[in-house]
């Protein structure tokens, strides 16, 4: 038997950062995101009588081996995978069997597409498949959030776990007490087709440590930094603007909404943008993009540009001069999926 799972990565379109505590606890947050055909995958293969526990990240060429234990050491190596095992073992009990847990993520860590949280969701999905756990979508997303933020003490928000679990285009609301409401949006297929055609996903070929940026953002809220908090208010409003534009098919407004959000996001914390990002952004706009954004916490990773008409080709040609990589993708409707093979 092999127990497998797959969860999609996401593009955040609006409201990014308002899902992070303490802002979401005090003011309420709102985000609009869409999942794409880039995935985190996990497999659990029982090994029989020998082998102990093998944990491996195939995309990163990392592996650790352990004798059977109820708790694996959290030491900076493959901690997301071990963190899920430790929590599942604590809450549900994993049968005393040797096994190999293997994962693969289609995008690099720290690239801004929600890779870490999506990986946690995928690993939970594989264990849930193996143990037949009675976990619904909200349960899995919240479980992933608790493992990352509370068990492993990793700074970050809440949107990625829910995007990976639910899939599709969602308007999400975040409140105090870890309350999250996921609102799937019924957008006409022709609008989605045009959005996918016009959005160019560009990897800057640099990754960043999102926790540093997020911790500064959190500190700004705690310190009542008016400029930073007002920027978050405006980003929350941007999510509502994006929702209305997509539902009503006002696609010509999307670039402007993205551009507005880019301007606000710069004010949330230092290092969200830098001279390299600004140069890329300005060049893309000169080539025909009407707006864009930095994915995730910022500082590097992926950028997204809205290119109306047929401007995408000129924008892509321009972006290629910066040494990054255009990432092909499609939108996906399905979130976490798990299955068993003999």
KOLVOBA-144618 format. One record per residue: x, y, z of N, C-alpha, C, O in turn. Coordinates in steps of 0.2 Angstrom, whole numbers, plus 5000, padded with zeros to 4 digits. Layout:
BEGIN
XYZXYZXYZXYZ;...
This chain:
BEGIN
500449945000500050005000500450065000500950075003;500250114996500550184996499950234997499550234994;500050275002499550325003499850395001500350415003;499450424996499650484993499150544994498650534995;499450604993499050664993499350714989499950714988;498950764987499150824983498750884985498150884985;499150944986498751004987499051054983499651054982;498651104980498851154976499151214979498951234984;499651244976499951304978499451364976498951344972;499551424978499051474976499351544974499951554976;499051584970499151654969498751694973498151684973;499051734977498651784981498451844977498951874974;497851864976497751914971497551984975497752034972;497351984981497252044985497152024992496951974994;497352074996497252075003497852045007497752035013;498352025004498851985007499152025013499352085013;499251985018499552015024498952025030499152025036;498352035028497852045032497551985036497151985040;497851925034497751865037498151855043498151795046;498651895044499151885050498951915056498751975056;498951875062498851905068499451945070500051935068;499352005074498752025077498252065073497752085076;498452085067497952125063497252095062496752125063;497252025060496651995059496251985065495651985065;496551985071496251975077495852035079495352045082;496252095078495952155080495552195075495052225077;495652185069495252225064494852175059494452205056;495052115059494752075054495152075047495252135045;495252025044495652025038495251995032494751965033;495452005026495051985020495551975014496052015013;495551915011496051895006495651865000495151825001;495851874994495651844988496151804985496651834983;496151734984496651704981496351644976495751634976;496851614972496651564968497151514967497751534967;496951444967497451394967497651384960497251394955;498251354959498551344952498851274952498851234957;499051254946499251194944499951184946500351154942;500151204952500851184955500651154961500251184965;500951104963500751064969501251044974501851044973;501051034980501450994985501150924985500550914986;501650874985501450804985501750764991502350784993;501350724994501650684999501450604998500850594996;501850565000501750495000501950455006502550475009;501650415009501850375014501850295012501250275010;502350265013502450195011502650155017503250165019;502250115020502450065025503050025023503049995017;503450005027504049975025504149905028504549865027;503649885032503649815035504049815041504049855045;504449765042504849745048505449785049505749795055;505749815044506349855044506349925041505949935037;506849965043506850035040506750085045506950145044;506350075051506250135055505750185052505350165048;505950245053505550305050506050345045506550365047;505850345039506250385034505850445032505250435029;506150505032505850565030506250595025506850605026;505950605019506350635013505950685009505350685008;506350745008506050795003506450784997506950804996;506050754992506450734986506650794982507150794978;506250854982506450914978507050944981507350984977;507150934987507750974990508350924991508850944994;508250854990508750804990508950804998509550794999;508450805002508650795009508250735012507750715010;508650705016508350635020508550635027509150645028;508150605031508350595038508050525040507450505037;508450485043508150415046508150415053508650445057;507650385056507650375063507350305065507050275061;507650285071507250225074506550245076506350305076;506150195076505450205078505450255084505750235089;505050305084504950345090504250385089503950395084;503950395095503350435096503450505094502950545092;504050535094504150605093504850605090505350585092;504850645084505450655080505750725082505350775084;506450735082506750795084506650855080506750845074;506450915082506350975078507051005079507151035084;507451005074508051035074508251075068508851085066;507751105064507951145058508051105052508151135046;507951035052507950995046507350955045507150915049;506950975039506350945038505850945043505450905045;505851005047505451015053504651015051504250985055;504451035045503751035043503550965043502950955046;503850925040503650855040503650815047503150785048;504150825050504250795057503650825062503450795066;503550895061503050925065502350895064501950885069;502150875058501550845056501550775059501050765063;502050735059502050675062501950675069501650635072;502350725072502350725080501650745082501350715087;501250785078500650805081500050755079499650745083;500150725073499750665072499850605077499350575079;500450595078500550545083500250555090500050515093;500350625092500050645099499350645099499050615104;498950665094498250665094497850605092497350585094;498150565087497850505085498250435085497950385086;498850445086499250385087499350345080498950325077;500050345078500250315072500350245073500750225078;500150195070500250125071501050105071501350135068;501250065075501950045076502150005070502249945070;502250045065502550015058503050065055502950125056;503550035053504050075049503750105043503350065039;503950165041503650195035504150245032504650265036;504050265026504450315022503950365020503450355017;504050425023503650485021504150525016504650555017;503850535010504150575004503750625002503150625001;504050685001503750744998504050774992504650764991;503650814988503950854983503550914982502950904982;503850974981503451034980503751064973504351064972;503251084969503351114962503751174962503951194957;503751214968504051284968504551284974504451244979;505051324974505551324979505251354986504751394985;505451334991505251364998505451444998505951464995;505051485001505151555001504951584995505251644994;504651554990504451594984503851634983503651664979;503451624989502851664989502151634987501651674986;502151574985501551534983501251494988500851454987;501451504994501151465000501451395000501151345003;502051384999502351314998502351285005502251225005;502651315010502651285017502051255019501951195021;501551305019500851285022500551225018500151185020;500651235011500351185007500651115008500351065007;501351115009501651055010501351025017501250965017;501251065022500951035028500251005027500150955030;499851045023499251015021499250945018498850905019;499750945013499850885009500050825014499750765013;500450835018500750785023500150765028500050705029;499750815030499150795034498750745030498450695032;498650765024498150725019498450655018497950615018;499050645018499350575017499250535024498950475023;499350565029499250535036498450525037498250465039;498050565035497350555036497050505031496650465033;497350495025497250445021497450375024497050325024;498050375027498250305030497850285036497750225037;497750335040497350325046496650325046496250315051;496350345040495650355039495350405044494850395048;495750465045495550515050494850555048494850575042;494450565052493750605051493850675051493650715055;494250705046494450775046494150805040494250785034;493750855041493450895035493950955033494450955035;493750995028494151045025494351095030494951105031;493951125034494051165039494551135045494951175047;494451075046494851045051495551035049495951055053;495651015043496351005040496651075040497251075042;496351125037496651185037496851215043497451245044;496451215048496551235055497151195058497551225062;497151135057497651085060498351105057498751105061;498351115051498951135047499251205050499851215052;498751255051498951315054499251305061499751335063;498851265065499151255072499851225072500251235077;499951175068500551145068501151195066501651195069;501051235061501551285059501651335064502151355066;501051365066501151435070501251415077501551455081;500951365080500951355087501451295089501851305094;501451245086501851185087502651205085503051195089;502651235079503351245077503551315077504151335076;503051365080503251435081503451465075503951505075;503151455069503351485063502951545061502351535061;503251605060502751665059502451655052502751635048;501851685052501451685046500751695046500451705052;500351685041499651705041499251635041499451585043;498651645039498151585039497951565032497651515031;498051615027497651595020497951535017497551505014;498551525017498851465013498551395015498451355010;498451385021498251325023497551315020497351255018;497151365020496451355018496351355010495951315008;496851395007496851385000497051314998496651294993;497551295001497751224999497251175000497151124996;496851175005496351125007495751135003495451085001;495451195002494851204998494951204991494551174987;495451244988495551244981495051294978494551314981;495251314972494751364968494951434969495451454972;494451474968494451544969494051564975493451544975;494351594980494051604987494151674989494751704989;493651694992493651764996493651735003493151715006;494151755007494251725014494251785019494451835018;493851775024493851815030494151795036494051735038;494551835040494851815045494751855051494751915051;494551825057494351855063494751835069495151785069;494651865075494951845081494751765083494251745080;495151735087494951665089495051615084494751565084;495551635079495651585073495051575069495051515066;494551615069493951605065494051625058494351685057;493951575053494051595046493451565043493151515044;493251615038492651595034492851595026493151645024;492751535023493051535016492351535012491951495012;492351585007491851595003492051584995492351624992;491851524993492051504986491651554981491051564982;492051584976491651624972491451594965491851554962;490851604963490651574957490751624951490351674950;491351624948491551664943491451634936491551574935;491151674932491051644925491651614922492151644923;491551564918492151524916492551574911493151574911;492251614907492551654902492951714906493451734903;492751734912493151784915493751744918494251774918;493651684920494251654923494751634917495351644918;494551614911494951604906495351664904495951664903;495051724904495351784902495851804908496451834906;495651794914496151814920496751774919497251794920;496651704918497251664917497651684911498251674912;497351694906497751714900498151784901498651784899;497851824905498151894906498651894912499051944912;498651844917499051854922499751814921499751754919;500251844921500951814920501251804927501351854931;501451744928501851724934502551724933502751684928;502951764936503651764935504051754941503951784947;504551704941504951694947505551734946505951724941;505751774951506351814951506951774952507551804952;506951714953507551674954507851684961508451664962;507451714965507751724972507151704977506551714976;507351674983506851664988507051704994507651734994;506651704999506751745005506451715011506051675010;506651735017506451715023505851755025505851815027;505251725024504651765025504551785032504251835033;504751745036504651755044504851825046504551855050;505451845043505751905045505351965044505152015048;505051965037504552015035503952015039503652075041;503651955040503051955044503151975051502652005054;503651955054503751985061503752055062503552085067;504052095057504052165057503352185056503152235059;502952155051502252175050501852165057501452215059;501952115060501652105067501852155072501452175076;502452175072502752225077502452285075502252325080;502352305069502052365067501352375070501052425072;500952325070500252325072500252325080499852365083;500652295083500752295090500952365093500752385098;501352395089501652465090501152515088501352575089;500652495085500152545083500452595078500252655078;500852565073501152605068500552625063500352585059;500352685063499752705059499852695052499352675048;500452715049500552705042500452635040500152615035;500752585044500752515042500052485043499752455038;499652505048498952485049498552505044498052475042;498552575042498152605037498252565030497752555026;498852545029499052505023498652445023498452425018;498652405029498252345029497552355028497252315025;497252405031496552425030496452435022495952405020;496852465019496752475012496852405008496452395003;497252365010497352305007496752255008496552215003;496452265014495852225015495252255010494852215008;495252315009494752345004494952324997494452314993;495552314996495752294989495452224988495252214982;495452184993495152114992494452114990494252084986;494052164993493352174991493352204984492852184980;493752244982493752274975493852224970493552224965;494352174972494552124967493952074966493852054961;493652064972493052014972492552044967492252004963;492352104968491852134964492052134956491652124952;492652154955492852154948492852084945492652084939;492952034948492951964945492251944945492051914939;491851954950491151934949490751964944490351934941;490852034943490552064938490852074931490652104926;491452034930491752034924492152104922492252114916;492252144927492652204925493352194925493752224929;493552154921494252134920494752184919495352184921;494552244916494952294914495152334920495652374920;494852324926495052354932495552314936495852344941;495652254934496052214939496852234939497052234945;497052254934497752284934497852344939498352354942;497352384938497352444943497252424950497552454954;496852374951496752354958497352324961497552334967;497752284957498352254959498852314960499252304965;498952364955499352414956499252454963499752474966;498652464964498452494971498752454977498952484981;498652384976498852344982499652344982499852344988;499952344977500652354977500952414980501452414984;500652464979500752534982500652524990501052554994;500152494992499952494999500452445003500652455008;500552384999500952335003501652355004501952335009;501952405000502652435002502652465009503152465012;502052485011502052525017501952485024502052505029;501852415023501752375028502352355032502352355038;502952345029503552335032504152345027504052345021;504752355030505352365026505452295023505252245025;505852295017506052235013505552205010505652145007;504852225010504352195006504552204998504452164994;504852264997505052284990505852304991506052314996;506152304985506852324985506952354978506552344974;507552374977507752404970507652354965507452374959;507852294965507752244960507052234958506852234952;506652224963505852214962505552274959505152274954;505752334961505552394958505752404951505352424947;506352384949506552384942506152344938505952364932;506052284940505652234937504952254936504652254930;504652284941503952304941503852364936503452364932;504352414936504252464932504352444924504052474920;504852404923504952374916504352344914504152344908;503952304918503352264916502852314914502452304909;502752364918502252414917502352454910501952464906;503052464909503152504903503052454897502952484891;503152394898502952344892502252334891502052294886;501852354895501052344894500652324900500052324900;501052294905500652274911500252334914500552384915;499652324917499352374920499352374928499152424931;499652324930499752314937500052244939500152204935;500252244945500552174947500652174955500452224958;500952124957501052114964501652064966501852034962;501952074972502352024974502051974978501551984982;502151904977501851854980502051844987502651854988;501551824991501751804998501951865002501751925001;502451855006502651915011503051965007503152025010;503351955001503751994998504451984998504651935001;504952034996505652024997505951984991506551984991;505551954987505851904982505351854980504751864981;505551804977505051744975504751764969504951794964;504051744968503651764963503351824962503151854968;503251854956502851914955502351894950502451854946;501751934950501251924946501051984942501052044946;500951984936500752044932500152034928500051984925;499752084928499152084924499252114917499452174917;499152084912499352104905498752104900498652044897;498352154900497752154896497952144888498452164886;497352124884497452124877497952074875497952014878;498452084871499052044870499652064872500252054869;499652104877500252134880500752084884501252094885;500452024885500851974889501451954885501951944889;501451954879502051934875502551984876503151964876;502452044875502952104876503152104883503752114885;502752094888502952094895503452034896503952034900;503251974894503651914895504351924892504851904895;504351954886504951964883505452014887506052004888;505152064890505452114894505652074901506252084903;505252034904505452004910506051954909506451944913;506051924903506551874902507251904902507751874903;507351974901507952004901508252014908508852034909;507851994913508052004920508351934923508551934929;508351884919508651824921508151774926508451724928;507551794926507051754930506751704926507051684921;506151674928505851624924505151634924504751644929;504851634918504051634917503851564919504051514916;503351554923503051494926502351484923501951514925;502351434918501651414915501251384921501451354925;500551394920500151374925499351374923499251404917;498951334926498251344925497951354932498151334937;497351384932496951384938496651314940496551274935;496651294946496351234948495651244952495651294956;495251194952494651204956494651164962494251174967;495051104962495051064967495651074972496151094970;495451064979495951074984496351004985496450964981;496450994992496850934994496450874992495850864992;496850824989496550764986497050704989497650714989;496750654991497150594994496850534991496250524989;497350484990497150414988497550364990498150374992;497350304989497750244991497950204985497450184981;498550174984498650124978498950064981499250064987;498850014978499049944981499749934979500049884981;
